[in-house]
């Protein structure tokens, strides 16, 4: 992370949960972080906490309604004026409404599209412009996705939300392809957590707090800091990576997945497994399709298709999947 000290990161949805954890982690690593949200009171409090803790970076709160393109553009203009531009764009903001496909309200659908899809796309476009204007060729765009962006959750309340997250998966691959065509070393990464214990479920089920609490009680969930660790892990990769060609040969769909339970890991063949601290646990040099086993032993890993494998679905593992999409 040394090369990122003093450089600028934008974290959307930085007031609570994953966004707040990511902002704190990057400030701790010495970055200048612009944290945006509709309400900045909590970001201002977090900024004061970071300063009191003696972190080498700074957190700059910025009020922005991400469902409004004009406010997003104004934010990027302000960042350009105050901080020169964005080197790392972390599209974290997202929301969900209980609006089933057969009976949901159009307003709720539009709101999810505006924040989960359009805001992400606008921020990505403007961040890329900022990087190119300053000849930044090692920038990074990180999309905080969801496992719901790779498999449909069996709940009518979640179906439209999952559709927006499938869009994030497709958009990240599209970004990768366009970055490659542009002959740049700017990276795009999609981080897809399973269930993370934050305020998200309580906002989603705001009229039924018992239902929200039951979401987190059903399994041992990830914590926001786990996702923040995943972000710092992908940012810590050196500018020139030896796995770039191999990733392209595999179609750019490498997955690293790990749960909070020590020793239980799932990883596909042909990729190195790293734990939440980024340490290599085990690697599989050659692809071997249709391998479907799970081990629970300490520091063990076996190949497995985590999206389609019934064994994984049956265990309801709170996975983190890092979809590394290099050039």
KAPEQUI-V551042 format. One record per residue. N is the residue number from 1. RES is the residue in three letters. PSI is psi in whole degrees, 0 to 359 (999 if undefined). NEAR is the number of other ideal C-beta (glycine too) atoms within 10 Angstrom. Layout:
n-><N N>
res-><RES RES>
psi-><PSI PSI>
near-><NEAR NEAR>
//
This chain:
n-><1 2 3 4 5 6 7 8 9 10 11 12 13 14 15 16 17 18 19 20 21 22 23 24 25 26 27 28 29 30 31 32 33 34 35 36 37 38 39 40 41 42 43 44 45 46 47 48 49 50 51 52 53 54 55 56 57 58 59 60 61 62 63 64 65 66 67 68 69 70 71 72 73 74 75 76 77 78 79 80 81 82 83 84 85 86 87 88 89 90 91 92 93 94 95 96 97 98 99 100 101 102 103 104 105 106 107 108 109 110 111 112 113 114 115 116 117 118 119 120 121 122 123 124 125 126 127 128 129 130 131 132 133 134 135 136 137 138 139 140 141 142 143 144 145 146 147 148 149 150 151 152 153 154 155 156 157 158 159 160 161 162 163 164 165 166 167 168 169 170 171 172 173 174 175 176 177 178 179 180 181 182 183 184 185 186 187 188 189 190 191 192 193 194 195 196 197 198 199 200 201 202 203 204 205 206 207 208 209 210 211 212 213 214 215 216 217 218 219 220 221 222 223 224 225 226 227 228 229 230 231 232 233 234 235 236 237 238 239 240 241 242 243 244 245 246 247 248 249 250 251 252 253 254 255 256 257 258 259 260 261 262 263 264 265 266 267 268 269 270 271 272 273 274 275 276 277 278 279 280 281 282 283 284 285 286 287 288 289 290 291 292 293 294 295 296 297 298 299 300 301 302 303 304 305 306 307 308 309 310 311 312 313 314 315 316 317 318 319 320 321 322 323 324 325 326 327>
res-><UNK UNK UNK UNK UNK UNK UNK UNK UNK UNK UNK UNK UNK UNK UNK UNK UNK UNK UNK UNK UNK UNK UNK UNK UNK UNK UNK UNK UNK UNK UNK UNK UNK UNK UNK UNK UNK UNK UNK UNK UNK UNK UNK UNK UNK UNK UNK UNK UNK UNK UNK UNK UNK UNK UNK UNK UNK UNK UNK UNK UNK UNK UNK UNK UNK UNK UNK UNK UNK UNK UNK UNK UNK UNK UNK UNK UNK UNK UNK UNK UNK UNK UNK UNK UNK UNK UNK UNK UNK UNK UNK UNK UNK UNK UNK UNK UNK UNK UNK UNK UNK UNK UNK UNK UNK UNK UNK UNK UNK UNK UNK UNK UNK UNK UNK UNK UNK UNK UNK UNK UNK UNK UNK UNK UNK UNK UNK UNK UNK UNK UNK UNK UNK UNK UNK UNK UNK UNK UNK UNK UNK UNK UNK UNK UNK UNK UNK UNK UNK UNK UNK UNK UNK UNK UNK UNK UNK UNK UNK UNK UNK UNK UNK UNK UNK UNK UNK UNK UNK UNK UNK UNK UNK UNK UNK UNK UNK UNK UNK UNK UNK UNK UNK UNK UNK UNK UNK UNK UNK UNK UNK UNK UNK UNK UNK UNK UNK UNK UNK UNK UNK UNK UNK UNK UNK UNK UNK UNK UNK UNK UNK UNK UNK UNK UNK UNK UNK UNK UNK UNK UNK UNK UNK UNK UNK UNK UNK UNK UNK UNK UNK UNK UNK UNK UNK UNK UNK UNK UNK UNK UNK UNK UNK UNK UNK UNK UNK UNK UNK UNK UNK UNK UNK UNK UNK UNK UNK UNK UNK UNK UNK UNK UNK UNK UNK UNK UNK UNK UNK UNK UNK UNK UNK UNK UNK UNK UNK UNK UNK UNK UNK UNK UNK UNK UNK UNK UNK UNK UNK UNK UNK UNK UNK UNK UNK UNK UNK UNK UNK UNK UNK UNK UNK UNK UNK UNK UNK UNK UNK UNK UNK UNK UNK UNK UNK UNK UNK UNK UNK UNK UNK UNK UNK UNK UNK UNK UNK>
psi-><357 323 347 354 130 355 169 130 140 127 115 150 46 7 329 171 224 316 317 319 319 315 314 315 320 323 320 329 3 12 155 113 124 113 122 151 168 328 120 3 315 328 321 320 318 321 319 321 319 321 317 328 351 22 146 343 187 150 123 109 142 126 124 129 107 352 359 111 322 321 324 314 322 322 314 325 319 320 320 319 317 326 9 322 184 128 330 126 117 103 91 328 136 155 164 141 148 81 90 159 327 349 5 163 138 324 317 319 313 320 318 319 317 316 311 333 302 315 318 317 318 315 321 313 313 325 318 317 316 318 315 323 330 11 36 115 9 22 174 132 120 120 120 105 216 154 339 351 5 345 142 127 132 61 126 327 339 351 316 322 314 323 321 328 329 324 321 320 313 319 320 318 321 319 316 314 318 324 321 317 329 357 47 159 10 137 158 133 140 118 121 94 160 217 125 131 96 198 359 310 325 329 323 312 56 340 358 77 331 321 320 315 325 332 316 339 347 345 171 109 161 159 159 325 333 319 322 322 323 322 311 330 311 329 334 351 140 156 325 120 141 342 7 312 318 323 321 321 329 5 11 28 38 142 134 124 141 150 170 340 123 132 351 114 153 132 141 159 152 7 151 138 131 145 186 345 3 8 137 124 312 149 154 101 332 137 135 100 160 26 122 80 154 136 148 10 157 133 35 154 146 156 144 138 100 341 319 351 123 328 319 315 321 329 350 54 132 84 155 127 125 104 95 121 75 173 999>
near-><14 7 12 21 12 12 21 24 29 29 34 26 26 32 23 18 20 29 28 25 24 30 33 25 24 30 26 18 19 16 27 21 31 27 31 28 24 14 12 19 11 16 26 15 13 24 22 11 14 20 13 8 10 7 20 12 23 16 26 23 21 19 13 24 17 25 18 13 14 8 16 21 12 13 22 22 11 14 22 17 9 13 19 15 22 27 24 24 29 30 27 27 24 26 18 24 18 19 21 14 10 6 7 17 12 8 10 17 17 14 16 23 16 18 20 25 19 17 24 27 15 17 25 20 14 22 26 22 14 22 22 15 11 14 6 22 12 17 25 21 25 24 26 27 27 28 21 24 25 20 17 13 15 8 12 14 16 19 17 20 25 19 18 24 28 18 19 23 19 12 20 26 17 14 23 23 14 13 20 16 9 12 8 17 17 20 24 28 25 29 25 28 24 21 22 22 18 21 12 21 21 15 14 18 18 11 7 13 11 8 14 18 13 12 16 16 11 10 17 15 18 23 19 22 15 21 24 21 18 28 26 18 21 17 21 13 15 8 9 8 15 7 14 13 11 14 19 14 9 16 9 18 14 20 23 26 23 26 21 17 13 12 14 17 26 26 24 23 18 18 24 15 23 20 17 18 9 14 10 10 17 15 13 17 9 6 13 10 9 8 14 13 10 18 15 11 10 9 13 14 26 18 21 22 16 23 16 11 17 8 14 20 13 9 16 12 24 21 23 24 25 22 22 23 25 20 20>
//
